[in-house]
Structure formats: structure tokens, C-alpha cells
Amino acid sequence: MDAELWFHLFMRTCWPPSGALLAFAEGTTTPVGIDWRARLQARSAASPTIVVDVGRGYTKYTVADGIQGRWELDGCSPQLVQLCSSPTHPPDCERNDQLRYIQYMLNREFLQAALSPSHRLHKAALAPQNRLKQGGYAVYRDEHDNAKPVKVQKCDEASGQWSVEVLQSSERGILSVPSESLEPIRMAQDLPILIGEPFVITAAGTGEKAAWEQNIRSQLGNDRPGAVQVVSQAQMALWAHGVDHGIVVNIGQGQTVALPVVKGEVLSQCALSSSIGSGDLTQVMVSLMSRRHPAIVDSSLMTWCRDLKENYCYVSPPGRGCMRSRLAAGDDYGIRPVEVELPEYASARTEENTLELAEERVLVPEVLFESNRGLGLPGLIVRCADAVLASGKSSEEGVRELLRQVVLVGGAADFPGIRPRVEYEMRSLLQSSQFERLLGCLSSAEDVFVLNPPLGETGPLVTPRFVPLFGGCVRAASSKGYGAWERDSNIGALRSLPLLADMPEGRSNSRQVFWQQRMRRMLALQLPDIFRTGGGGGEDDQAWQMLDEDSEEGSESSNLHFEEQESESQAYSPSSPVDWPSAIEEATASPNERVSSSRGSGRSKGKGKGKGGGKGRVRRGRLIWRPVQGQVE
């Protein structure tokens, strides 16, 4: 049964480690009649793809391969480009230079990867032999099999020898070498690139879109060898859940935007936005902490307050009335205070080196649900679905599917408890008289779901902050790949792939029936149900659990932290996007001397800055609610 063996090999070899997402990426709903060998070969032979999620404060990027997956491995943060500025963290580059900067950083990384077979980008960094050309770069292996970076100058057609310049400072000089001893180094410009169009641009008019696209073209150039594909980040977020139909809500730096996607087409005319964003939540944390500690906390500690928000805040269970009023009346919501360390530059303001964080842990995320600040998060989603229904752009069945497939993305979507709280309040809103027609599309108000980030075999594959980037990688890793620059209205819809094998004639025997059923189970095609809470394929965010403090005194609300790595910023000059000579020393230096790691030089926003080491103080002898991560059965 060669077909069965190739199917199992494909499933165990290819990325992502999710049968449902692999099936989605391959555009199939059945494993039968597909030439899995051809698809495996297509993935193996395809060039990796650069995937970019353009943001306002930070832009995320990575390199995705159909076999190896993401460059940084699942569960690790992608490469970050800091665009926002703070007194302690200057930006990496200008906003209008970010794509040039990304290609510049990747070219430096490719040089290191080409010289190191153990580097995860080693395969991506080496181009086919026919790409050897004058002015390019290559790896030269001498008679002792020592690898050296060289710049290719010209070829002597009579002898077939190439003149190359050795770039290592200790061995600089011109050599004449045969072509078979040279391995061309690929440039970032040679790879296809998938760019996520920001939510605010997608929701804006055609004028802003045209200006944004023109800026992209000016950064990449019209003569870029690698194909360029632009797609909405809303579609990318849905791809991470194996669907192309749903409502995606991005809690961005400056605002929150809800975008409906109907069968692969973004309905920008039905988009809704709120002026509340992650930056506002940070400002609220600064305000609350400065009110409690006026002599210590001020705007200079904004970055520290941002880290407190990301590391210690969670969304409280739903309650009646205003949370601030209830807290003032003595209802503490079972909040566990924690001691957090002050940064070194602020410790001189007080004899203590720690501060207490208590009700701020729930008051900051509560801003997303307060109606007095405009549309709360649940109302934004419900009104977005109502706008789609009123526009006539989707049938009642399509609107029902929109409400079943809601995805939250952005940094604030990492708050524990946010998805079930949004789900709960959406169901409550749908029972009000103003949404009577919308409720009529559903079997009941309970027929509303906010999808969880996908799980792999060893844990969550990604956090909500990086879901659009991950979704772009899922599609970029497909055996179909991407074509040239195009912007058709249905770019997100799945296309049939030309790798179908002939179906066997006649009746299938029992052996064929058995393995066909087995393959269907492996593909787990019950999308998107598996990404609902309790579905088994997503991070099962049970949100809140009632605990007895006497038995859980030392426990603390757990929030998933992905491995992130701080790296020193690199000097960058937009006028010189490929500074190879300065990168040579890093690539050829000993491990102790290298400036950058094998993961690249993109700056990662640090987690845990200012995180306190002490346990939170608790009030004993009563039951409390706190967010926990549920176990997937």
C-alpha cells in the first residue's frame, strides 16, 4: 500500500504538526485519491517563504518551510522589528524602511547559516548551482573542506574557473576556483515574501490601501526576483485555525478592529473599530500605579508598566454592575496581590525595591469591556455580524458561521480568560431585543464560539499575539506555494491543487476502506470545532476555577510564556541593505565572540521585565476565582 505509506510519511514529515491544519493548507477534505508523494516532493523542493506581519508598534517576521516549519521552532517568538520608541528602547528602523531592514537582517543571517550545517536556515541559505553569478556571494570549500565566504567576481569561460574574493579579514585575496567548489548563497530578495496587510489598512478606503501598497513596492523594488504576495492579516489569522470564514478582532496598539471574512473575501465595508487599544491599557496601568504610588511611578516607567500588564493581568469572570464600584464597595473578586520588583533605575525613589500589584490585575483588562468607553469588545463583534447581515453580503447560514468562528488576535488577546468572557457576553448581548434578527440566524444564543489558538503535539503552537504570522506560515508552507504579486478579491479562498491522482476503479477492498478511514481520522477534519474550548485541538482556556486558598496557598495564576530571546541591536543603514563584510566577522568568529545568535538579530520584546520573585499574599479561609489553563482531554 504505497499510497498509505506516503500519506503517513507526509503527515509525520511536514509542518505544521496538526492534521487539520495540514489538510487545510493542502486544500483537501479527504486523504483519498491524492498523490501524497508528489506533494511531499513539492514541499521539499520549494523555496522557503518570508512571512511578515506588519504592525504599528512591532512588526513580526519569520522564514517558513514546508518541511521544517518556522525558523524559530513552534512555541518560540518570531523575529521582531521594533517601530515604536521609548526612552529605554529606541526603534530598530524607520517605519518606511522596515521591509528593507528585514531583508538586511535576513541576509546577515543567511551568511551565518550557509557556513553552519546545523543552522535551521542552512538549506534556505544555499541556492542551486545554476544561481552562481557575478556579484553574488558563495561558500567556497577548499581542499581541506574548510568553508569560506567569498564574493563572486567573474568566470573565465576558457578554463571554467571563477575569480572570487575571500571575505575573511585574515585571508583576504583573489582566488581562481572551479565552479563545483562553490555553493551560491541565497539572498533574502530571492525568496518569495508574504506580507500581512494591517487591519487598519484593510478596513480603510481604497486611497489608503493604494498608498500603503505603493510604500511596500518602493521598499522592495519592482525588480525583486522573489514573488511578493499581500494578504489581509484577518485572513491569515483564520488560516491559523483552518478556516477562511469568520470574524477576526485585532486588539492593536492604538485601536481595536473587527473584520468579517466571508468565504475568503474580506468585507471591509462591514468593519467596525474601537478607539481602545493595547497602548491605552498600558496608560491605564501607569495611571493606576501612579495613583497608588505617586512618589515612585510616573510616565518614565511606562515600559515597566507595560510588562506588568502583559505578565500579571487577567480578565475577571463576568459580574453585575461596574467593577470599579464593586471593588470600592469591598468586593475584591478574590484577587491575589503580588509583589513586583521595581527596575533598577527606579529603586532609588524608595527604600523598598518592590511594589504591590492587586486590583490593577483585573481593572486594566476590564477597559476592553467597559461600554462607557465606546463599543466594548463583545459588542464590537456582535455589531460587526449584524452589519454583515444587514448588508446582504452573506446568507443567514453564513452569518451563523461567522459567529461560530470568532478569532481574537493581538497582544491583549493573550490575557487569560479573555476568550470565554467575550463568548459569554456575546451570548448575553444576542438575547437583547436590538439583535433579535441576528439571533434568528442561530439555533440559540449559545451557538457562539471564540476559537482558541491551535495546539500541537507538545503544546500550543502559537500565542494570539502571533496568530496572523502563524496562519501565513501555514499557507506559505503548502505544496502549492504562492505566485506573483496579485490582489484578486478572493485571494484567501482555498484553491484546488493539481496533484490529484487517479481514483482506483471498481469497488474498494476491505484493506483500502480501513486505511482510508484511518487517514481521515488522522486528518481530524472537524474544523473549526476542535479549536473551540474543550474541542481538543486548541489551547483549552477554561478561564476560571474556584479554588480553596487553604490548599492552593502557593499557587499563582499561570500565563503561558513563550521562549523569547533578547539580542543586541545591529547597526543598520537603509542605503546599504546588504552589509556583508561587517557580517563576515560575526559568521566566522568563535561562538563566544559572536554578537548575534543563530536565531537571528531581530529584537524580541522581553517578557518578565520587572517581574517580582515573591509569592502573592492571599487572604485565607475563603473560596476565590482565578484564571487557569484547562487540560485538554
Salt bridges, closest charged atoms under 4 A:
GLU4 OE2 - HIS8 NE2 3.67
GLU4 OE1 - ARG511 NH2 3.19
GLU4 OE2 - ARG518 NH1 3.96
GLU26 OE1 - ARG39 NH1 3.19
GLU26 OE2 - ARG43 NH2 2.83
ASP53 OD2 - LYS60 NZ 3.85
GLU72 OE1 - ARG70 NH2 3.32
ASP92 OD1 - ARG603 NH1 3.46
ASP97 OD1 - ARG100 NH2 2.41
GLU109 OE2 - HIS119 NE2 2.74
ASP142 OD2 - LYS148 NZ 3.63
GLU143 OE2 - HIS144 NE2 3.84
ASP145 OD1 - ARG141 NH1 3.94
GLU165 OE2 - ARG172 NH1 3.81
GLU171 OE1 - LYS148 NZ 2.73
GLU183 OE1 - ARG141 NE 2.99
GLU197 OE2 - ARG487 NH1 3.50
GLU213 OE2 - ARG487 NH1 2.25
ASP298 OD1 - ARG349 NH1 3.39
ASP307 OD1 - ARG306 NH2 2.97
GLU310 OE2 - ARG465 NH2 3.52
GLU310 OE2 - LYS605 NZ 3.19
GLU310 OE1 - LYS607 NZ 3.84
ASP331 OD2 - ARG326 NH2 2.66
ASP332 OD2 - ARG619 NH1 3.18
ASP332 OD1 - ARG622 NH2 3.74
GLU339 OE2 - ARG617 NH1 2.47
GLU356 OE1 - ARG292 NH2 3.06
GLU356 OE2 - ARG617 NH2 2.13
GLU360 OE2 - ARG292 NH1 2.99
GLU366 OE2 - ARG421 NH2 2.83
GLU370 OE2 - ARG324 NE 3.60
GLU370 OE1 - ARG373 NE 2.87
GLU401 OE2 - ARG404 NH1 2.79
ASP414 OD2 - ARG465 NE 3.72
GLU423 OE1 - ARG427 NH2 3.43
GLU425 OE2 - ARG421 NE 2.54
GLU446 OE1 - ARG427 NH1 3.25
ASP447 OD2 - ARG404 NH2 2.84
ASP488 OD2 - ARG495 NH2 3.42
ASP529 OD1 - ARG532 NH2 3.69
GLU539 OE1 - ARG419 NH2 3.90
ASP541 OD2 - ARG419 NH2 3.29
ASP550 OD1 - ARG620 NH2 3.28
GLU553 OE1 - ARG620 NH1 2.86
GLU556 OE2 - ARG361 NH2 2.96
GLU563 OE2 - ARG599 NH2 3.07
GLU566 OE2 - LYS609 NZ 3.70
GLU586 OE2 - ARG108 NH2 2.61
